[in-house]
Structures are given as C-alpha cells and as structure tokens.
C-alpha cells in the first residue's frame, strides 16, 4: 500500500537560460511539517508550482504515493489530496467568508452540474454535506462570526485564515503553505503556529515556505534549504541553524564584503 510520501527526484525547471530549480531531490514523509527555505529569489515558489501542476519540470520526477505528478493539471493534483495556499491572498472579495470556503468544496462534489438544476435528492444530500464541511472549517479557524461578511472587507490576518479554511475544506492529505505568516503581526503569527500544529494533529502533512525564521525553526520537523534553485543543505532545524552554507547564503561571506 502506497504511503502519503512526497518525493522530488532530480527535478529541474528552466525558464529560457535561467535554471530556476536545479536537480532538486527531497522527500516529505507522512505527518511531517516540512520547511523549504532560502533567500529571496531562490526558487522556492517555483518548486511549489512544479508540485501543484502550474509548471512542468523539464527533468525529474515528482512522486506522490508512488504516482508521478509531472504532466498533471492543477485540478488533477488537487483531486489526489494536495492543496495549496498562495503567497498573495486569492479570495473572492465580494463573496462571503462562507461562500469562499464553499468554493473549495467543488472538486469533492459527487454530483454533476445538471443535478443542481433539477434538484435531485443526491444533489441536495451533496450540498448539505458540503455546507457541513464549511461549518466545520469556520469553527476550526474561528471564523464563524464572519460567515456572512464579504471576505474582501476583512483585515488581512483574517483573510489569511479564510484562505487556509478554503484549502482545508478540500480535505487535503498534503497542505502546501506559501508564506502563510506574510503580513501577520506577532499575535497572528503565534495563532498561525498553533493552527499549523492542530492541522498536523489531524494527520495532515504540511509543506511550507516561510521567511519568518523564528516560526520556521519552531514549527518544522525537517528542512531543505535552496539557493539559486539548488539544494545547499537539509536537516533538522538545529542542524540547519549551524550549517555554514546556510549562514553564508543568508548573511553572505566575508569575501562578499570585500
């Protein structure tokens, strides 16, 4: 039986003459909170875009439960239980919070669009089940009081929670978070950290990019560090903090100052 393991094997992505991801190999084990970090422009989001089908790598394999994701469309990847959030929040601003969260459920619907037109018993059961899932996520992310509020009118930190609730409404097995703490204050970041642990406790594997190093080192079980698209280190948070190559990538070497 295949396990919920994500494996990148020698993945390379080019844009013309630019090698954005360079022969990257990494393995995310089931139940981990796994961090992908590196300086600005290192290629982190490009890695996520390759995993989720937005880009297609020129070389390598991306295996999920032993199945190669390369060549799949984003909706095919989502259907396999891999769901992501984005660095820039992408909500439907005029729609309510509840409607935004519901929009994440469409791929799990067992009914065709025509069933909704004729209001079959199956479509009614499906809609009821989907709204129950929405209510669960609103409660989990402390958003119930905002259910009827247009998402675009809410503060940034609450919008971040709405985006995560929408992703969780898909019932993911692997949740990919692209800079979830971006724009959050200290209290909101602490709340986010607690939420990430609660999601992991539900048996969901988490892969994240984040620039808040304090949060990364507290949250993650294991890390891969890339620079100019190439892996320069991997290990536990303690190991990464002591790694000379990582320190040089983030802070520069003495030669850089000369």
C-alpha positions as CSV (number, residue, x, y, z in Angstrom):
1,X,0.0,0.0,0.0
2,X,1.4,3.4,-1.0
3,X,2.1,5.8,1.8
4,X,1.4,9.5,1.7
5,X,5.0,10.4,0.8
6,X,6.1,13.2,-1.5
7,X,9.3,12.7,-3.3
8,X,11.1,15.1,-5.7
9,X,13.8,13.3,-7.7
10,X,16.3,15.4,-9.6
11,X,13.7,18.0,-10.5
12,X,14.9,20.8,-12.9
13,X,12.9,23.7,-14.1
14,X,14.2,26.2,-16.6
15,X,12.9,29.5,-18.0
16,X,14.9,30.1,-21.1
17,X,18.5,30.2,-20.0
18,X,17.6,30.6,-16.3
19,X,17.7,27.4,-14.2
20,X,15.1,28.2,-11.5
21,X,15.2,24.7,-9.9
22,X,18.4,22.8,-10.3
23,X,18.4,19.0,-9.8
24,X,16.4,19.1,-6.6
25,X,15.8,16.0,-4.6
26,X,13.8,15.9,-1.3
27,X,11.4,13.7,0.5
28,X,8.5,14.8,2.7
29,X,7.4,12.0,5.0
30,X,3.8,11.4,6.1
31,X,2.8,13.6,9.1
32,X,5.8,15.9,8.9
33,X,5.8,19.7,9.0
34,X,8.5,20.2,6.3
35,X,10.1,23.5,5.5
36,X,11.5,24.8,2.2
37,X,13.6,27.9,2.8
38,X,16.1,30.0,1.1
39,X,16.9,33.7,0.3
40,X,14.6,35.8,-1.9
41,X,14.6,34.5,-5.5
42,X,16.0,31.1,-4.5
43,X,13.3,29.2,-6.4
44,X,11.0,28.1,-3.6
45,X,7.7,29.1,-5.1
46,X,8.8,27.6,-8.4
47,X,9.2,24.3,-6.6
48,X,5.6,24.6,-5.3
49,X,4.4,25.4,-8.7
50,X,6.0,22.3,-10.1
51,X,4.5,20.1,-7.4
52,X,1.0,21.5,-8.0
53,X,1.0,21.3,-11.8
54,X,1.2,25.1,-12.5
55,X,4.6,24.4,-14.1
56,X,6.0,21.3,-15.6
57,X,9.7,20.5,-14.9
58,X,12.0,19.6,-17.8
59,X,13.7,16.9,-15.9
60,X,13.0,14.7,-12.9
61,X,10.0,13.1,-11.2
62,X,7.6,14.3,-8.5
63,X,6.1,11.3,-6.8
64,X,3.0,11.3,-4.6
65,X,2.1,8.0,-3.1
66,X,4.3,6.5,-5.8
67,X,2.5,8.2,-8.7
68,X,4.3,10.7,-10.9
69,X,2.6,14.1,-10.8
70,X,4.6,15.5,-13.7
71,X,2.2,16.4,-16.6
72,X,-0.9,16.5,-14.4
73,X,-3.1,19.6,-14.3
74,X,-3.6,21.5,-11.1
75,X,-7.1,20.1,-10.6
76,X,-5.8,16.6,-11.1
77,X,-3.2,17.2,-8.4
78,X,-5.9,18.6,-6.0
79,X,-8.0,15.6,-6.6
80,X,-5.2,13.5,-5.2
81,X,-5.3,15.4,-1.9
82,X,-2.6,18.0,-2.5
83,X,-3.9,21.5,-1.8
84,X,-2.0,24.8,-1.5
85,X,-2.4,28.4,-0.4
86,X,-0.6,31.3,-2.2
87,X,1.9,33.9,-1.3
88,X,-0.6,36.6,-2.3
89,X,-4.1,36.0,-0.9
90,X,-6.5,35.0,-3.7
91,X,-10.1,35.3,-2.3
92,X,-13.3,36.3,-3.9
93,X,-13.6,39.7,-2.3
94,X,-17.3,40.3,-2.9
95,X,-18.3,36.8,-1.7
96,X,-19.0,36.0,1.9
97,X,-16.5,34.1,4.0
98,X,-18.7,31.0,4.0
99,X,-19.0,31.2,0.2
100,X,-15.3,31.4,-0.2
101,X,-14.8,28.4,1.9
102,X,-17.5,26.6,0.0
103,X,-15.7,27.3,-3.3
104,X,-13.0,24.9,-2.1
105,X,-15.5,22.0,-2.0
106,X,-16.5,21.9,-5.6
107,X,-13.8,19.3,-6.5
108,X,-15.2,17.0,-3.8
109,X,-18.7,17.1,-5.2
110,X,-20.1,13.8,-6.4
111,X,-22.8,15.4,-8.5
112,X,-22.7,16.9,-12.0
113,X,-23.8,20.4,-12.6
114,X,-27.1,19.2,-14.1
115,X,-28.1,17.6,-10.8
116,X,-28.2,21.0,-9.2
117,X,-30.6,22.3,-11.9
118,X,-33.2,19.6,-11.3
119,X,-32.5,19.4,-7.6
120,X,-32.2,15.7,-7.3
121,X,-32.1,14.0,-3.9
122,X,-28.4,13.3,-4.5
123,X,-27.6,16.9,-5.2
124,X,-29.4,18.0,-2.0
125,X,-27.5,15.5,0.1
126,X,-24.3,16.6,-1.5
127,X,-25.0,20.3,-0.9
128,X,-25.9,19.6,2.7
129,X,-22.7,17.6,3.3
130,X,-20.6,20.4,1.7
131,X,-22.1,23.1,3.9
132,X,-21.5,20.9,6.9
133,X,-17.8,20.8,5.9
134,X,-17.8,24.5,5.6
135,X,-19.2,25.0,9.1
136,X,-16.5,22.7,10.5
137,X,-13.8,24.8,8.9
138,X,-15.3,28.1,10.0
139,X,-15.4,26.7,13.6
140,X,-11.8,25.3,13.3
141,X,-10.4,28.6,12.1
142,X,-12.6,30.8,14.5
143,X,-14.4,32.3,11.5
144,X,-18.0,31.5,12.3
145,X,-18.8,35.1,13.3
146,X,-17.6,36.3,9.8
147,X,-19.6,33.7,7.8
148,X,-21.8,36.2,6.1
149,X,-19.2,39.0,5.8
150,X,-17.7,39.8,2.4
151,X,-14.2,38.4,2.6
152,X,-12.6,41.4,0.9
153,X,-13.8,43.7,3.8
154,X,-11.9,41.8,6.5
155,X,-8.5,42.6,7.9
156,X,-5.5,40.9,6.3
157,X,-4.9,38.4,9.1
158,X,-8.5,37.2,9.0
159,X,-8.3,36.8,5.2
160,X,-5.3,34.6,5.7
161,X,-7.4,32.3,7.9
162,X,-10.2,32.3,5.3
163,X,-7.7,31.2,2.6
164,X,-6.5,28.3,4.9
165,X,-10.0,27.3,5.7
166,X,-10.9,27.1,2.0
167,X,-7.8,24.9,1.4
168,X,-8.8,22.7,4.4
169,X,-12.3,22.4,3.1
170,X,-10.9,20.2,0.2
171,X,-9.9,17.6,2.8
172,X,-6.2,17.6,1.9
173,X,-3.7,14.9,2.8
174,X,-0.8,17.3,2.0
175,X,-1.3,21.0,2.7
176,X,1.2,23.3,1.0
177,X,1.6,26.8,2.6
178,X,3.4,29.5,0.7
179,X,4.5,32.2,3.2
180,X,1.4,31.9,5.5
181,X,2.8,34.4,8.0
182,X,3.5,37.1,5.4
183,X,1.8,40.3,6.6
184,X,0.9,39.0,10.0
185,X,1.7,40.6,13.3
186,X,3.3,38.7,16.2
187,X,0.0,37.7,17.8
188,X,-1.4,36.5,14.5
189,X,1.8,34.6,13.7
190,X,1.6,32.8,17.1
191,X,-2.0,31.9,16.3
192,X,-1.0,30.6,12.9
193,X,1.7,28.4,14.5
194,X,-0.9,26.9,16.8
195,X,-3.2,26.3,13.9
196,X,-0.5,24.5,11.9
197,X,0.2,22.2,14.8
198,X,-3.6,21.5,15.1
199,X,-3.7,20.7,11.4
200,X,-0.8,18.3,11.7
201,X,-2.5,16.7,14.7
202,X,-5.3,15.8,12.3
203,X,-2.9,13.6,10.3
204,X,-2.2,16.1,7.5
205,X,1.3,16.6,6.2
206,X,2.4,20.2,5.8
207,X,5.0,21.6,3.4
208,X,5.7,25.3,3.9
209,X,7.8,28.2,2.6
210,X,8.3,30.9,5.2
211,X,10.6,33.9,5.7
212,X,9.9,34.2,9.5
213,X,12.9,32.1,10.6
214,X,11.8,32.0,14.3
215,X,8.5,30.5,13.2
216,X,10.1,28.1,10.8
217,X,12.6,26.8,13.4
218,X,9.8,26.3,15.9
219,X,7.3,24.7,13.6
220,X,9.2,22.3,11.3
221,X,10.5,18.8,11.8
222,X,12.8,18.9,8.8
223,X,14.1,21.5,6.3
224,X,15.5,21.8,2.8
225,X,17.4,24.9,2.0
226,X,17.9,26.0,-1.6
227,X,19.8,28.9,-3.2
228,X,19.7,29.8,-6.9
229,X,17.4,26.8,-7.3
230,X,19.9,24.3,-5.9
231,X,19.8,22.4,-2.6
232,X,22.6,23.5,-0.3
233,X,21.5,21.8,2.9
234,X,18.9,19.7,4.6
235,X,18.3,18.6,8.1
236,X,16.6,19.3,11.4
237,X,16.1,23.0,12.5
238,X,19.1,22.7,14.9
239,X,21.3,21.3,12.1
240,X,20.2,24.0,9.6
241,X,20.9,26.8,12.1
242,X,24.5,25.6,12.5
243,X,25.2,24.9,8.8
244,X,27.9,27.2,7.3
245,X,26.5,27.1,3.8
246,X,23.1,28.2,5.1
247,X,24.6,31.0,7.1
248,X,26.6,32.2,4.1
249,X,23.5,32.1,1.8
250,X,21.5,34.3,4.2
251,X,24.2,36.6,5.6
252,X,26.9,36.5,2.9
253,X,30.6,35.6,3.3
254,X,33.4,37.9,4.3
255,X,34.5,37.8,0.7
256,X,31.2,39.4,-0.3
257,X,32.1,42.5,1.7
258,X,35.4,43.0,0.1
